[in-house]
Amino acid sequence: MRKLAVCFCFLFLVPVFAAAARVQDASKPSDTATRSDAAKPPAHFYRLNFVLEELDLDGKPVNSRSFSTTVSTAGSRYGSVVVGTKIPLVTGSETSKNGRPDDVLDEFQYVDTGVKINTNDVREDGDRLTFSLHAEVSSAAAPVVLLGVSEPVLRQNVWSGDVLIPVGKPTIVFKSDSLDSKGSMELTVTATPVE
């Protein structure tokens, strides 16, 4: 009888201990998860300082604007700067239902102008930083009169590409001639570690 009681206790306690062991094993990270976490490089943060300069014929700055954003080498690895103005452009006219000439309603479409800078896929390469960079600079120029109608003129510079820059050193990443003058425009980037 005693043996029978011991057997029943044993049969009852084995599933309880097995369930407790499974719960304990599930709370521990697996060896493969620990190895993959150890293989990932630590995340580092950088401040990207952008300087956009308009240069005259002699290469001297006539206008300079600065922008900055913070990026990480882990996670989304994405940064963006957007500064601008929406400019209304007349796309058509419509007379109100009462037909009076002073009741002409203009139809507008808004166009974004200003600066857009996007960085993607930020990675470290030794003491350098590499990322994809897309920059757009647009502005409204003086309107041109064609056939008695004043037409807006929009200027735009667009650069896009992969860049590799040394950390802590200002680097010109894009440069182009201006279409309306003999000057040029350039974009300089400096990457500074965030402590």
N, C-alpha and C positions, 0 to 999 in steps of 0.2 A: 504494500500500500504506500509505503514511504517512497519507493522508487517511482511509483506511478505519479505521486504528487510532485516529485522533483522533475519528472519528464514534462508534466503539464506546465510547471513554472518555467522550465527551460523553453518550451514551445511558445509560451506567452511572451517572454522577455526578448527572444531573438529578433522578432520584427520591430520591437520598440528600439533596440540598440541599432539595428540596421537603418531605420529611418533617421535616427539622430546622427549617424555617421554620414548619410547622404546629405543632410542639411549642412553639416559642418564642411563637407567637401565642396558643396556648391558655393559657400561663402568665401572659400579660398580662390585666389586667381590661379588659373591654369599656368603651367610652365610656358606654353606657347604665347599666352597673353603677356606674361612677364617679359619674355624675350622680345616680343614685338614692341612693347613699350620702351624697352632699353635700346632698341635699334633706332627709334625715332630721335632725331636731333632735338635739343631743347628749343623752345620758341624764343626768338629774339625780336625786340621791337625797335623800329627805326623811325626817326622823323625825317621825312623827305621835304626839303625846302626847294621850291621852284622859283626861279627868277626869270621873268619874261622881259626882254629888252628890245626896244626899237632903236636901231643904230642909223646914224647919218652916213653920208658917202665916205667919210673918213673913218668910220667904225666907232665913233664916239656915241655913247648912249644919249638919246633925246627923250626917252620915256622908259621907265622901269616899273614893273609891278611884281610883288612877291606873294607867294601862296605856299601853304604847307599843309601836310597831312601826316598821320601816323599809320604805319603799316606793320604787319607781323609776318614772320617767316613760317608761321603755322596757322591752321584754321583756314579762314577765307583768303588770306594773303591778298587783300584787295584794298585800295584806297581811292578816294575820289574828291575832286575839288570842282565846284561849279559856281561861278560868279557871273552875273549877267543881267540883262534887261530884255524884256519882251517889247518889241517894237510893233505897233499896229500898222499894217499895210492895207490900203483900200483895195478891195478885190472886185467891187461892183457897187452899183447904186440902185435904189428902188424908190419909186414915188409912193407916198402914202395913199390910202384909199380915197381921201378927199380930193386928190389931184392938184393941190396947190403947189407951186414951184418951191416955196420955202419949206415944204414938208418932205424933202428928198432925204431918204435914209441911206447912209453909206454902210456897206458890208465890209467887215474887216477880217483879216487873218493875222494872227500874231506870230512873229518870227523871233526866235531866241538869238540874242547876240551876247558876246562876252567871251569868257574863258571856261573851257571844260578840260580837265586833266584827269585821266583814269589810269591807275596802275593795277596790274593783275599778276598773279603767279610770282610773288616776291620770294626769292631764294638767296641764300648765302653761297658764295663761291670763294672760299678762303677769306681774304680781307677785302673782298669785293661783293657788291650786291647786284643781282640781275633780276630784271622784271620786264614785263610787257608794258609799254607806255603808249597812250593815245592822247594827243593834245589837239584842241581846236581853239582857234582865236578868230573871232568874227566881230565886225563893227559896221556901223552905218556911215557911209560917206555922204557928201553933199549930193542932193538929188540932181538927176539929169533931166532936162526938159526936152521931150521928144513930141513933135506934132502938137505942141501947146499943152501937153500933159506932163506934170512933174513925176518922174519915175524914180523910186528909191534905188540906191546902189548899196549893195552889201559886199564887204570885203571879207575874205576868209582864208586862213592858213590852217591846214590840217596835216599833222604828222602822226605816224603810227609805226611802231617797230619794237624789237627787243633791244634792251640796252644793258650794258655792263659797266658799272661805275665803281671807282675805288671809294671805300667808306671814308668819310671825313674830308674829301677833296671836291671842290666845285668842278663839275664837268659839263661842257656844252654837249647836249645830246641831239638837238635839232637846230638847223639854221637855214634860212631861205631869204631870197631877195624879195623886196617889196615890189608889188606890181604897179603901184601908183607913184613911186618915187625911186630915186637911185640908192636908197638905203636898204637895210635888211632887218630881219627879226631873228632872234635866237632865244632858245630855252636852255637854261642851266639848271642842273639838279645837284644838290648836296645831300648825302645820306649821313645822318648822325645817330649813333646808338642812343636809345632811351634807357637810362639807368633806373 
